[in-house]
Amino acid sequence: MKKQKKQIKKSSAKKTVEGAKALFWYLTLFFTLGITAFSTGGLWFQFINKWFLQEVLSGQVVNPFSQTVLKMQLAALIVAVPLFFFASLTIRRALKNGSLPAENKVRLWITYIILFIAVAVATGDLITATFRLLNGDYTARFLLKCLDILVIVSWVFSYYWLELKSPKTLNHSPLPKIMGLISLVVIIISFIGTLFIMESPMEAKRKAFDRTRANDLQTIKYTIDDYYREYQKLPASLEELKNTRSATINDPKASRIYEYQITGQNAYRLCAEFDTDNKTIGEKDAEYYMMGGEFLHSAGRNCFDRQVSLTYKEIPGQPTVIPEPVPVK
């Protein structure tokens, strides 16, 4: 019985991995390697964006740091890294025990594709760097990003080139283990560094509620303008807007109606309770432009005094009519 078991083990160990199975292994490796490399580079891009707060992009100075991009790259890294290392270890084990021949065509094709993409990315990076230098844009931020790409691409290219050119696919070399451990350490450092600059899920949820409130107030403002132009008066309450317009007048969290008070002939006040402070965002932040810089707020109750816009665009063939202000009773 023991001899039979040994024979079964030997025969199973000698099974050759080829065809669809080999293709599945290498496509998994190729896909997870791409996600791991791009996500690691993306995290370091955001580190650079955090340390260097302004970047010239398309002729404008912007703040490119993004919590959304940071979280997306981290999520991709958390999912892809275990799959990548599992696929790598499985393939290395098969190459070592001979079940996956070194001359396997799928292995050769996928490896050369990886090398080609590495060369293409490095070439594109160098072309972009040269263009920026000739254009006078040689900031530390941009040079660090180019270095980030070149380091990752060179690391991937070096390993797979050496494995491809090795007669025994580095089976008796400590290089795969050393490079794997270094890669893992870099990934862990990237993960830990992300935790220091990433906002917590609870903070992100509070900010999402506040952005919804600011957008609601903006929509209410536009809706009041439309109401005034149509009826030549301010609505007595926000409920009137709800009956005649598609405006959200309720707080998304507390479900209470936003505060509204008429303060003049064509002036009014809107109030809401906010959970966070967004007055620290600058004019270069995307959030500032999304709100038009109009509903910046601190934590707690905030009120905004607004006036109906009485400026009308001329419609071809029709006279421009500006309604007279209606006195408040």
Secondary structure, 3 states (H helix, E strand, C coil): CHHHHHHHHHHHHCCCCCHHHHHHHHHHHHHHHHHHHHHHHHHHHHHHHHHCCCEEECCEEECCCCHHHHHHHHHHHHHHHHHHHHHHHHHHHHHHHCCCCCCCHHHHHHHHHHHHHHHHHHHHHHHHHHHHHHCCCCCHHHHHHHHHHHHHHHHHHHHHHHHHHCCCCCCCCCHHHHHHHHHHHHHHHHHHHHHHHCCCHHHHHHHHHHHHHHHHHHHHHHHHHHHHHHHCCCCCCHHHHHHHCCCCCECCCCCCECEEEECCCCEEEEEEEECCCCCCCCCCCHHHHHCCCCCCCCCEEEEEEEECCCCCCCCCCCCCCCCCCCCCC
